[in-house]
Amino acid sequence: MPPFNQYLNIKDKICIYYEGHSTEYLVQLRLLRRSLEKTFPNTSITYACRSQYFVHLTNDPLHISLEQFQDRRNDFGCSILMIYNATEGVHPVWDMVKKAMVSVDKHPLIRSQSHHGIICPEGNFPTRSLEEHQLSHLRNWVNMRGFKPLVVGTSNSESGLPIDKRPSPEERTQLARTAGFVVGVECDMIYEAIDAGVPTALVRGCKELYEALCAKPTVFAV
């Protein structure tokens, strides 16, 4: 416990930090900032992660690297580690939202003029990636909705989009935010699309968090 006079200076400062590679957690935290600040007024909330993933916190006012967090750990009255509980199967971001009783603001839908329906098949642990027969089902479903299905990481060279290779984080963000529709497993692109007001559908992942953040959620089983 720090001295009382020091504690008074840090008691309203929180750092939420994530050490892993599931970058969707960072986008989710970015989307939750307004809700967290409304739940905890007069509290400074800082996010910390690996510096190579700062792109997922673009425009977030308070974020630092894990190295900076280690140097400044004593500057915070409370530090919260985001980590997946494999024993209980608990999603760390949704677990924090529930325990802190955060009233989550939904992100409104703004329909895009794009005719591209982006399919995101690859999940980060513990979310399983989609198999080929599931992708085939999704392609048909997206096509029936009036969009041209484009699968991230497969050959779509005729689209002119950076999607037929492994897109960079910046390219993934751009693809999601300018699409007409985004569907797939829980990943950064689903939540970038929600932030941009692009219609989405979740195939696999934390349904509760998705439905809390998305104004018009669609959960689709394949």
HELIX and SHEET records of a PDB file:
HELIX    1   1 PHE A    4  ILE A   10  1                                   7    
HELIX    2   2 GLU A   24  THR A   39  1                                  16    
HELIX    3   3 SER A   51  LEU A   57  5                                   7    
HELIX    4   4 LEU A   66  ARG A   72  1                                   7    
HELIX    5   5 ARG A   73  ASP A   75  5                                   3    
HELIX    6   6 PRO A   92  LYS A   99  1                                   8    
HELIX    7   7 GLU A  132  MET A  144  1                                  13    
HELIX    8   8 SER A  157  SER A  159  5                                   3    
HELIX    9   9 PRO A  169  ARG A  177  1                                   9    
HELIX   10  10 ASP A  188  ALA A  196  1                                   9    
HELIX   11  11 LYS A  207  LEU A  213  1                                   7    
SHEET    1   A 4 HIS A  63  SER A  65  0                                        
SHEET    2   A 4 SER A  44  CYS A  49  1                                        
SHEET    3   A 4 LYS A  13  TYR A  18  1                                        
SHEET    4   A 4 CYS A  78  MET A  82  1                                        
SHEET    1   B 4 LYS A 148  VAL A 151  0                                        
SHEET    2   B 4 HIS A 116  CYS A 120  1                                        
SHEET    3   B 4 PHE A 181  VAL A 185  1                                        
SHEET    4   B 4 THR A 200  ARG A 204  1                                        
END                                                                             
